[in-house]
Amino acid sequence: MKKIRHVWVSLILLFVMLPWFPAPAAAAYDGQTLDTGIYWFGSGNVSQKFIAGQSNSYFNASKPTVIYIHGWQNGTTASLFRETFNPKRNDPTNGPDVNTVDYWVAKGWNVGIFYWNQLADESEVKDAEAKIWSTSGTQGMRWRKKDGTYSTSGAPTVSAAQLFVNTYKQAMQGFTGSEVRLAGHSLGSQMVTNSAKLISDQVDSGTMSSNLRPKRVALLDPFWSKDGKSYLGGSWTGEVCRQYVTQLKTKGVVFEQYKSSAITDVGIGDSNSGMLQLTAFAELKPWYVSALDQAGKHGAARDWYFYSMGSAAPAETKNGVSTGLTGPSAATATTRIQTMMNSSNRWYQNAGQNTANPADDKFEVTTR
């Protein structure tokens, strides 16, 4: 009976975490060689990869900048799928056909995605997770090709997070914008947490400009796995993330967290309840997604966050009555998110649950 239950839970987790496979999107690649890096996006969901020494149509060093990092990508290289800022491309069943990047660009932001999808294309989520932290995981830093085989040719000699940081340092040279924001979905939340720590350490050592320390980090339906990891000295990934968030908060980094599914409540997921106490925590209620479609609910946090820049910050309510303050969203001022992070409260969506458009959302404030 226990064996049957274990298999059932594992199948649920696999279904929940699997991404959708629509047609290849703007940031196309051939899948024959390893392609990682930051792709800067412009209106219309078009993109151009950052290449050192080349100008980029979609990046201006004087503008505030947000960079998104995706999570597990099991099986996606075969179809050349990559996530973008159009929810319909990410999830054809539930996602609205809206180029959410347009809202950010209209408000003067640089918007990028760091793709590590061929490294994250593992059948076992823990093998992709290990690459975020170390090159010495079970599968090393192998990467997947379009034909389904794995290769180590040209594989990174550093972790995926360090790979991002190395690219980030080059891509952001001369940056004078008002804010750097990192946003990670699922395993990508571990990517942005580890990366923020690596960046901050370089800032503290004087090897990176101080204005490149992220001002704000968004954890979008984050995933951490259970149990200690040899590459972390026996610590759990969620445990290390809490340590990093605690340290980074003393440096002025603001953290927000949005939960939209039950992925950490079954199988190998770690609920990491301690992180709730460290972040501006909000629970989304994507009722427009079937209760049986946890994969859709998991992706909802990602798409909702970038879509939410198209609306005014949502109203906060208490006992259903407006408090006159704003609730959490991408459009909410960073200073407000910081106040929320340091409060004894949490938030849950209590209006707009039946639509994907954040414009009708409200959030009820309650104690943690």
C-alpha positions in Angstrom: 0.0 0.0 0.0 2.8 2.4 0.9 4.5 1.6 -2.4 1.3 2.4 -4.4 0.9 5.7 -2.5 4.5 6.7 -3.2 4.0 6.1 -6.9 0.8 8.0 -6.9 2.3 11.0 -5.1 5.3 10.9 -7.5 3.0 11.0 -10.5 1.1 14.0 -9.1 4.3 15.8 -8.5 5.5 15.1 -12.1 2.2 16.3 -13.5 2.2 19.4 -11.4 5.8 20.4 -12.3 5.8 19.6 -16.0 5.7 22.7 -18.2 3.5 23.1 -21.2 4.8 22.5 -24.8 3.3 25.1 -27.2 5.0 26.2 -30.4 8.6 27.7 -30.0 8.5 31.3 -28.9 10.4 34.5 -29.6 13.7 33.4 -28.1 14.2 30.4 -30.5 17.3 28.2 -30.4 18.3 25.0 -32.2 18.7 22.6 -29.3 21.8 21.2 -30.8 24.3 23.2 -28.8 24.0 24.6 -25.3 22.4 28.0 -25.2 22.2 29.9 -21.9 22.1 33.6 -21.2 20.0 36.7 -20.7 17.5 37.5 -23.5 16.2 41.1 -23.3 12.5 41.5 -24.4 10.7 44.3 -26.1 7.0 45.1 -26.8 5.3 42.3 -28.6 7.1 39.6 -26.7 10.1 39.8 -29.1 13.7 39.3 -27.7 17.4 39.6 -28.4 20.1 37.7 -26.6 22.7 39.7 -24.7 26.1 39.2 -26.3 29.1 40.9 -24.9 30.3 43.8 -27.0 27.1 44.0 -29.1 24.4 46.6 -28.8 20.9 45.4 -27.8 17.7 46.9 -29.0 15.8 46.1 -25.7 18.3 47.2 -23.0 19.0 50.7 -21.8 21.4 51.0 -18.9 19.6 53.9 -17.4 16.3 52.1 -16.9 15.0 50.0 -13.9 15.5 46.3 -14.7 13.7 43.1 -14.0 15.1 39.7 -14.8 13.0 36.5 -14.7 14.5 33.0 -14.1 12.4 29.9 -14.9 12.4 26.6 -13.1 12.4 22.9 -14.0 12.0 22.2 -17.8 11.7 18.4 -18.1 11.2 17.4 -21.7 11.0 20.9 -23.2 14.1 20.9 -25.3 12.6 18.3 -27.7 10.0 20.9 -28.8 12.3 23.9 -28.4 9.9 25.4 -25.9 10.9 28.3 -23.8 8.8 30.4 -21.4 8.1 34.0 -22.4 5.9 36.8 -21.1 2.8 35.7 -22.9 0.7 33.5 -20.6 -1.0 31.8 -23.6 2.3 30.5 -24.9 3.2 29.3 -21.4 -0.1 27.6 -20.7 -2.5 27.3 -23.7 -5.3 26.0 -21.5 -5.5 28.8 -18.9 -3.3 31.6 -20.0 -4.7 34.8 -21.5 -3.2 35.9 -24.9 -1.5 39.0 -23.5 2.0 40.2 -24.0 2.6 41.2 -20.4 6.1 42.5 -21.1 4.4 45.5 -22.9 3.2 46.9 -19.6 6.7 46.9 -18.1 8.2 48.4 -21.2 5.5 51.1 -21.3 6.5 52.0 -17.7 10.2 52.3 -18.7 11.6 48.9 -17.6 14.2 46.7 -19.1 12.8 43.1 -19.0 14.9 40.0 -19.4 14.8 36.2 -19.0 17.8 34.1 -18.1 17.5 30.8 -19.9 19.1 27.7 -18.4 16.4 25.4 -19.8 18.7 22.8 -21.3 20.4 22.4 -18.0 17.0 22.3 -16.2 15.7 19.6 -18.6 16.1 16.6 -16.3 13.5 13.9 -15.7 14.2 14.1 -12.0 13.6 17.5 -10.4 16.3 17.0 -7.8 18.9 16.6 -10.6 17.9 20.1 -12.0 17.8 21.5 -8.4 21.4 20.4 -7.7 22.7 22.3 -10.7 21.5 25.6 -9.1 24.0 25.1 -6.2 26.8 22.9 -7.4 28.6 21.2 -10.3 28.9 18.0 -8.2 25.3 16.9 -8.2 24.3 13.4 -9.4 24.2 14.5 -13.0 26.9 17.1 -12.9 26.2 20.0 -15.4 25.1 17.9 -18.3 22.6 19.5 -20.7 19.9 18.1 -23.0 19.8 18.2 -26.7 16.8 18.3 -29.0 17.1 14.5 -29.7 16.7 13.8 -26.0 20.3 12.8 -25.4 22.5 14.5 -22.8 25.9 16.1 -23.4 28.7 17.4 -21.3 30.5 19.1 -24.2 30.8 22.7 -23.4 29.0 22.2 -20.1 29.5 25.0 -17.5 32.2 24.6 -15.0 30.2 26.6 -12.4 26.7 26.2 -10.9 23.7 27.5 -12.8 23.4 30.4 -10.4 27.0 31.4 -10.8 26.6 31.1 -14.5 23.7 33.6 -14.3 25.8 36.0 -12.1 28.7 35.9 -14.5 26.4 36.8 -17.4 24.5 39.4 -15.3 27.8 41.2 -14.4 28.6 41.6 -18.1 25.1 42.5 -19.2 24.6 45.1 -16.6 27.8 47.1 -17.1 27.3 50.8 -16.8 23.8 50.3 -15.2 22.4 53.5 -13.6 18.8 52.5 -13.3 16.8 53.0 -10.1 16.1 49.3 -9.3 17.2 45.8 -10.1 14.5 43.2 -9.5 14.9 39.4 -9.8 11.9 37.1 -10.1 12.0 33.3 -10.1 9.3 30.7 -10.6 9.3 27.3 -9.0 13.0 26.1 -8.9 13.8 29.5 -10.3 13.1 30.9 -6.9 16.1 29.0 -5.7 18.0 30.4 -8.6 17.2 34.0 -7.7 17.9 33.5 -4.0 21.3 31.9 -4.6 22.1 34.5 -7.3 21.2 37.4 -5.1 23.5 36.1 -2.4 26.4 35.6 -4.9 25.8 39.1 -6.3 25.7 40.6 -2.8 28.9 38.9 -1.8 30.6 40.4 -4.9 29.3 43.8 -4.0 30.6 43.5 -0.5 34.0 42.4 -1.7 34.2 45.3 -4.1 34.2 43.2 -7.3 30.8 44.4 -8.4 29.1 47.8 -8.4 26.9 48.3 -5.4 23.9 49.4 -7.6 23.8 45.8 -9.0 22.7 44.3 -5.7 19.1 43.5 -6.3 16.6 45.8 -4.6 13.7 43.3 -4.8 13.4 39.6 -5.2 10.1 37.8 -6.1 9.5 34.1 -5.3 6.7 32.9 -7.6 5.1 29.7 -6.3 8.6 28.5 -5.2 9.7 24.9 -5.0 12.2 23.4 -2.6 12.7 19.6 -2.2 12.8 17.8 1.1 15.9 16.3 2.8 19.5 17.2 3.2 21.8 17.6 0.2 25.4 16.4 0.1 26.4 19.4 -2.0 25.1 21.7 0.7 26.8 19.9 3.6 23.6 18.0 4.5 21.4 21.1 4.7 18.0 21.3 2.9 17.7 23.7 0.0 14.9 25.6 1.7 17.0 25.9 4.9 19.9 27.5 2.9 17.4 29.8 1.1 16.1 31.0 4.5 19.6 31.7 5.7 20.4 33.7 2.5 17.1 35.7 2.7 17.8 36.5 6.3 21.3 37.8 5.4 20.1 39.7 2.4 17.4 41.5 4.2 20.1 43.1 6.4 21.5 44.5 3.1 18.2 46.1 2.2 17.0 43.5 -0.2 13.2 43.2 -0.3 11.5 39.7 -0.7 8.0 39.0 -1.8 6.5 35.5 -2.1 3.3 34.3 -4.0 1.8 30.9 -3.5 -0.7 29.7 -6.1 -0.6 25.9 -6.0 0.0 22.9 -3.7 3.3 21.7 -5.2 5.1 21.8 -1.9 2.3 20.1 -0.1 2.7 16.7 -1.7 5.5 14.3 -2.6 9.1 15.5 -2.3 8.1 19.2 -1.8 9.2 21.1 1.3 6.6 23.5 2.5 9.4 25.7 3.9 7.0 27.4 6.2 9.7 29.5 7.8 10.1 31.4 4.5 6.5 32.7 5.0 7.8 34.6 8.1 10.6 36.2 6.2 8.8 37.6 3.1 5.9 39.7 2.1 3.7 36.6 1.7 0.5 36.4 -0.4 -1.7 33.5 -1.4 -3.2 33.8 -4.8 -6.5 32.0 -5.6 -6.6 31.2 -9.3 -10.1 29.7 -9.3 -10.2 30.2 -13.1 -7.9 27.2 -13.2 -9.5 23.7 -12.5 -8.8 22.4 -9.1 -7.5 19.2 -10.7 -5.0 21.3 -12.8 -2.2 21.9 -10.3 0.3 22.5 -13.1 -1.9 25.4 -14.3 -2.2 26.7 -10.8 1.6 26.5 -10.4 2.2 28.6 -13.5 -0.5 31.1 -12.5 1.8 32.9 -10.1 4.4 33.5 -12.8 1.9 34.8 -15.3 -0.1 36.8 -12.8 3.0 38.6 -11.5 4.1 39.9 -14.8 0.5 40.7 -15.8 -0.1 42.6 -12.6 2.2 45.5 -13.8 -0.6 46.4 -16.2 -2.9 47.4 -13.4 -2.7 49.7 -10.4 -1.6 48.0 -7.2 -4.5 46.0 -5.8 -6.5 47.3 -2.8 -5.9 45.8 0.7 -8.9 44.9 2.7 -9.5 44.0 6.3 -12.7 42.1 7.1 -13.7 42.9 3.6 -13.4 46.7 4.0 -10.7 48.7 2.3 -7.9 49.9 4.5 -6.7 52.6 2.1 -3.4 50.7 1.6 -2.3 48.6 -1.3 -1.9 44.9 -1.4 0.9 42.9 -3.1 1.7 42.8 -6.8 4.5 43.7 -9.2 3.0 47.2 -9.5 3.1 47.7 -5.7 5.9 50.1 -4.6 9.0 48.4 -3.3 8.9 50.5 -0.2 5.4 49.2 0.5 6.5 45.6 -0.1 9.3 46.1 2.3 6.8 47.4 5.0 4.7 44.3 4.3 7.7 42.0 4.6 8.7 43.4 8.0 5.1 43.3 9.4 3.4 40.5 11.3 0.8 40.1 8.5 0.2 37.9 5.4 -2.3 38.4 2.6 -4.7 36.3 0.6 -6.6 37.1 -2.5 -10.3 37.8 -1.8 -11.5 39.3 -5.1 -10.9 38.6 -8.8 -10.3 34.9 -8.2 -12.3 33.9 -11.3 -10.3 35.9 -13.8 -6.7 35.8 -14.9 -6.6 39.6 -15.2 -5.2 41.1 -12.0 -7.2 44.4 -12.5 -10.1 43.1 -10.3 -8.0 41.6 -7.6 -8.0 42.6 -3.9 -6.1 41.1 -0.9 -7.3 40.6 2.6 -4.7 41.2 5.3 -4.5 38.8 8.2 -1.9 37.8 10.9 0.8 35.3 9.9 
